[in-house]
Amino acid sequence: MRRTIGIDIGGTGIKGAIVDIDAGALVSERLKMATPAGARPDDVAAVVAALVAQLDPEGTLPLGVCFPAIIIDEVARSAANVSHEWIDLHVGDLLEKATGRAVHVVNDADAAGYAESQFGAAHGVGGLVMVTTLGTGIGSALIYNGVLIPNAELGHIPLTGTNGRSAEEYAANSVRERKALSFERWAKRLTKFYRTLEALFSPQLFVVGGGVSKQHAEFLHLISVNTPIVPAQHFNNAGILGAAALAPFHHDEA
């Protein structure tokens, strides 16, 4: 059994667990702590260190972390729902100093997409798979023949007929909640988004994740697209699983 720690940093909560990356399963309790107010780098790093210490006291398990930003060579190039102090910061270095462990950092939607491609709804699917996470915003991951294409920020594309709004400004789950939209009305907005992706990319499969995917029976069948569209299998654990599974590849190369 190969084990690593997966940490999922979000704007409101930070989750972590030990993962068996061969089986694609959590092998410890999933721990969660609140994201510190303002989500500043040193404060978040302290929470990550505390989680890791609880999960693997005095251990040496490597650490995979997913983070809500464009991540290039471990450096954050954007910041979503966290402090802008993260922009241009080497997140890997910060967390390695805080935890005393080898760390690999990836975009949060990329981690979720990779988990679904290796252990979930997209496993074994050839061609292009598009994994989307519906939440406060809209995250996206592109998987081609099992290979992750990183940092696809498709939630930010503008949608025609929406007065210039981006996909996540128009169709994120937070919009549904804020506007008290029925699932039927929300599905019409999601249809516009997924039809745009369909026209641009011609994918083999859409996988819909994020916390609201637990309610997929309420809305997924109402999204009208030609591409097969299915719910994610790992829901809120996908980020932890994907971040953990990607960590060893980084360190093997190093």
N, C-alpha and C positions, 0 to 999 in steps of 0.2 A: 504494500500500500504506500503510494506516494502522497504525502500530506503537505499542504501549505495553509497559511491563514489568508482568508479573503476579507477585505474591509470595503464597505460601500459608504462613501461620504456623500451625504445629501444636505440640502439646505435646512432641513428641520431635524434630521436624525442621522446618526452614524451607527451602522450595523456591522457585526463581524462574527465569524465562525471559523473553525478548522474544517478543511475540506479534503476529502479523499478525491484527488483529481483523476484517478483511474476510473472510479465508479461515477464521478460527478455527483457526489452526495455530501451533505454536511455530516460530520462525525463528532460534532460537539453541539452544545446548546448554542443557539443564536443569541448573541448579546446585543443590546442596543442602548445607546446613550443619546441624550439630546445634543444637537449641534449648538455650540455656544452662541449666544447672541452676537450678531455681527459676523459670525463665521470667519474670524481673522486667522491667519496662518498659524501663529504660535498657539492660539487657543485650541484650534482643531487638532494640531499635532499632539497636544497634551492629552486630548480625549482618545485619539488613536493609540497612543502609548499605553494609556490606562486599559483600554480594551485588550490589547495584545498581551499585557501583563496578566490579565485575568484568564485569557484563553490558554496561554502557554508560559506559565511562570518559570523563569530561569531556563527557558528552552531556546532553541535556535531555528525554529521553523521560519522559512522565508515568508515574505509578506507581499501579497498582491493587493493593490488598492485601486478602486475606481472612483473617479472624481468628475463633478459636473463642469467640465471645461474641455476645449480643444487641447489635446496633449500631444506635443511633438518633442521627442527625445526627453521625456520626463518633465518638460517645461509647460506650464499652463499658458495658453495663448488667449484665453477668454475666461470669463467667470460668470456662471449662472446661479443665482440665488445664494452666492457667497460673496465675501468681501472682494473688491477689485484689487486689493493688495496681493492677491494670488497671481495676477497677470504678470507674465515674464518671470515668475518665480520657479526655481527648480524644485518641484514638489517631491521628487524622489530623494534628493539630498536632505531636504527638511525632515522628512519622515524617517530616513535612515538615522539621522542624528537623534531624533526623539525616541526611537524604539531600539536602537542598537542592533538592527537587523538589516539584511538585504531586502530592498524594496523595489517593486516594479509598479509603475502607475500608468493607468489607461483611462480613456474617456468612459463615463458610466454607461452610456448606451452601447458602446462597443463591447464592454464586458458582458452586458446582458445578451447582446446578439451572439457573441461567441459561445456563451453558455447554451443558448438554444440550438446553435449549430452542432455542438459537440454532444450535448446530453438531453436535448429537448425536441421541440416541435419541428426544427429544421434539420435534425440529424439525418444524414444520408441523402439529402435533397441536392441534386446537381443544378448547375446554372446559378443564376443570381437570386438570392433570397434577401428580402428587405424586412428587417426586424424593427418595429417601432414601439416606443414606450410612451403611453399616454398618461400624463400626470399634470404637474404644475406647468410644464411645457410639453413639447413633443421631442423625444430623442429618437435617433435612427441609427441603424447599423447595416452595412452592406456586407454580405457574405457571398463570395463567388467560389463555387466548388469547394466549400469548406474553409476558404482562406478569407480572413478578415481584411476589409479595405477600411482603414481607420478614418475617423473624424469626418464622417458624412453628416453634416448639420442640416438635414433636410426639413426639420421643423421650422427653419427660418426662411424657407422659400416663400415668396409672395404668391397668393392665390388670386386668380382673376375673378372679378366680380365681387370682391370683398373690400373695396375702397382702400386697396394697398396693404391690407393686413397680411401678416405672415401666417403660415399654417397654424403655429401654436397660438397666435393671438386670436385666431378665428375658431380653432377646433380642439384645443387642449381640454383635458378633463376639468381643469380649473375653470375654464370658460363655461362649461356645462353647469358646474356647481354654482358659479357666481351668478349666472343668468337664469338659474333654475330651469334649464332646458329639459324637456322630456327626452328619453332615449331615442325616440323617433326623430325629433328635431335635430338632436345632436348627430345622429347617424347621417342625416342629409349633409351636414357640414363635413363629417368624416369622409363621405363619398366624394366630395369635391377634392379633398386632399389626396385620397388614394387613387382617384382617377388621374390626377396630375402626375403622381409618381408612375402610374401605369403607362401613361403616354410618354414620359421621359425615359423610362428605364426598361420597360417590358420584362418585369421580373417573373420568375417561376412560381414564387410564393410570397405572400405577406404573412408575417407573424406579428400578432398584436399583444404587447406586454404592458407592464405598468400595473399598479395596484388595481385599477378598474377592470383589468382583464379577468379578475375573479368573477365579474358580473357579465362575462361575454355573452351569455345566453339572452341578455336583455337587449343587446344592440348589434352584435357582430353580423347576424343574418340580415340586418337592415341596411348594411353597407353594400351598395350596388356596384360591383366591379367584375371584370371578366377573370381576373387572376384569382386562384384559390387563396382564401384568407382564413387563418386559423388562430386560436388563442395560444399564447405562450404556455409552456408547461410549468415553468419555475417561478412565475409571478415575482414577488419581492425578494426571492433568494437568488435571482439570476445574476445580479451584479456581483454578489459575493462569490458565486460559483465561477463566473467568468474571470474575475480579477485573480482568483486563486489559481485557476487553470493556466492563465497566461504567464504568471510569475516565473515558473521554472524554465520556460523557453528563453526568457531574457537572461537568466543567470547562467544557463548552460552555454549560451553564446558568449557571455562575458568571460 
